[in-house]
Amino acid sequence: MGDKISVLIVDDHPMLREGVAAVVGAEADMIIAGEAGDGAEALAKFIALAPDVTLMDLKMPGADGVSAISAIRAESPDARIVVLTTYAGDAQALRALRAGASGYLLKSSLRRELIETIRAVHAGRRHLQSEVAHEIAVNAIGEALTDREVEVLRRVASGRPNKEIARALSLSEDTIKGHLRNIFAKLDVDDRTQAVTVAHRRGIIQI
C-alpha cells in the first residue's frame, strides 16, 4: 500500500460499498484495503488488514456500528474511524463519538465531504459534519433521558399501553405515567406520538 491511505469500508449494503469504493479508489493517495458487511466482520477485517481509516455504517444486522467502533478501538486505541450514516440525530452521533469515532458524515454528503474527511482523520484531526454538529449544539443544554425513560419510550414506540409497560417492567402504572411526563418535558413534546418521532429523529431510540 506504500504511502497511500488504506481504507476499510463497512456497510451492509453492497451497492453503497461499491459506490464508496469507486469514489475513494479514484483518489491517487488512497487505496481500498477491504470491505465488510457487519460489525463482527468489520473487527475481523480490521485486525487482518490494519487499515489507516475505517468507514463505518451504524445500522447493520448483528453487531451495530457503535459496538464495532468500541471493539476496534479496544483492539487498536489509535484506530481512525469515520461514521457514514443516514441519521443526523445528536444522541446517535454522541454515542459513536464516545465509542471512539473520529469523524461523522451523512451519506447524502459523501461526494462533497468524504475524501477530505478521510484525509483529515488520517492526519489526526476530527471532522463532524455541520448538520450533525448543529443537532448536538441545539440539544446540548437539554436534560438527557435516563436509561429507564429510554426503555419506557422503546415500549411506547412498539405500541404498548401503559398497563402492559408497567407489568413488563415491574412498576406501577402511575410510575410509568410519571416517566412519560418527564420524557415529554425533556423532549419538549405534548404526546406519545411526538415523543417517539423526536426520539427516533435524534437517535435516542430505533424504530
N, C-alpha and C positions, 0 to 999 in steps of 0.2 A: 504493500500500500504506500510505502515511501512517505513523502511529505503530505500526501493527500489526507483530508479529513474523512475518516471512515464512519459510515452512518448505518445504524441498525434501525429498520422500520418495523414497528409493532402495531398491527391493526387487524381486526378480524374480517375486514372486507378486502378480498384480493384486488379488486379494481382500484380501491383507494391506495393500496400499497403500490400498485403498478403506476398510478399517476404520480405519487410522491417520488418513486424511484426515477421516473422519467425527468422530473424537474431537478432532482438532486444530481442524477447521473450526467446531466448536461453541463455541469459546472466543472471547469478544469481542475479545481482544487479539491474536489470531493469524489468519493467512491462509495458504492453501496456494499457494505460488509455482509449484509444478510437481511432476512425478513422473518417475522414471527406472527402467529395468528392469535395468540392469547398470552396471558400473564405468565403461565408456567413455562411456555416455550420461550418467552422473552428472556427469562432468567437463564435458561439453558443456553440460548444463543449468545447472550451477553458473556457468560463465562467462557464459552468456546471461542468467541470471535474478538472479545475485548475491543468493541468499537469506541471511537472517540466521542461520538454523540449518539444517543438513542432517542428516536422519535416515538412517543408513546400515546396510544389512544387510551381513553379512560373506561369506556363502556365496552367490555368484552365478556364472552362467556367464561365461566370458571373464575380464576383469579383475575380481578379487575386491575385497571391501570395503577390505581393508588397502591394496591398491595404489591404489584410488580415493582413499582418505584421503590418502595420500602425494602423489598427483598434484594433488589440490585444494589441499593445504597449500603445495605448491610454487608453485601459481598465486596463492594468497592466504594468506600466513602467518597471518593473523588469522582465517581461516575457523573457524567453530564447528560441530563435528560430533559427533553423538551416535550411538553404535553401538546398533543393535537386533538382537539375536541370540537364538537358542535355546540357545546354549552358554555355560556359566559357566566354562569352562576358563581357568585362570590364564595359561597360555602364550599363548593366543589373545588374551586381554584385554590382556596386556602388549604384544604386537605392535601392536595397534590404538592403544593409548595412546602408544606410542613413535612411531607414524606421525603422531600429531597429534590423535587424538580427545580431546574434552573431557568426554565422558560415555559410560557403558557400561550399557546396560539389557538385561534379558532380556525377550523378547517376552511371556512369561507375566505380566509385571507392568505391561504398557502402561497399562491403565486406572488403576492405582494411582499410578504414578510419572511417566508420560510428560509430562504438562503441566507439572508443577513442575520436571522436569528441563530441559525446553525453556527455561523462564523463567530457571532458574539459569544454564544455559550461555550464554544470550543476555546475561545480566548479567555474564559474565566469570568465573563460577565453574565448578568441576568437579563432576561427580556420578558416583560409582561405586556401583553397587548393592551392598548389604551382602553378598549371597551371593557376588558376584564378588570383592569386597574380602577376604572370608574365605578364598576359594580362593588368592588371591595371598599372603595372610599365612601360610597354612598351609605353602605350598610355597616361601616366600621363602628359607628357610635351606638348602634343598636345593641340590645342585650341578646346574647345567643340563647337558643333553645337548649334546655337541659336534655340529657340522654333520655329521660323518661318522657319528656314532652315530644321528642322526636319519635319515640316508639308509639305514643298515642296517635300522633299525626300520621304515621305509616298505616296504622289500622283504620284511621278515618279515611285515608286515601283508598283503602281496599273496600270501602263501603260498609264497614262495621258500625252498628249503632252503639251508643254509649254503654248500654247494659252489657252487651257482648264484650266490649273492650274491657269493662270493669271486671267481668268474670275471668277473662283471659289473663289479666294482669294481677288478679287477686287484690283488687282495690274496690272501694265503694263507687257507686255511680256519681255521687257528689264530688268525689276526688277527681274523677275524670272530667266532670264539668268545670272544676277549678283549673285543671291543666289546660282545658280548651280556652278558658278566659285568658289565661296567661299567654297562650300561643297567639290568640287573636291580637292581644296588646303588643306583643313583641314583633309580630309581622305587620302590624298596622292594617288589619283587615276586620271585616264585620261578621263573616260566617265561615262555615266549614269548607265550602267550595273555594272561596277566595284563599283560605289558608293553604289548602292543598296546591292550588295554582301557583301561588307565590313561592311556597317551599320548593316545589318542583323546579320552577324557573331559576331559583337561587342555588339549586343543587343540594338542598338540605335533605330531601328525600328523592327517591327514584320511583317513577310510576311504570 
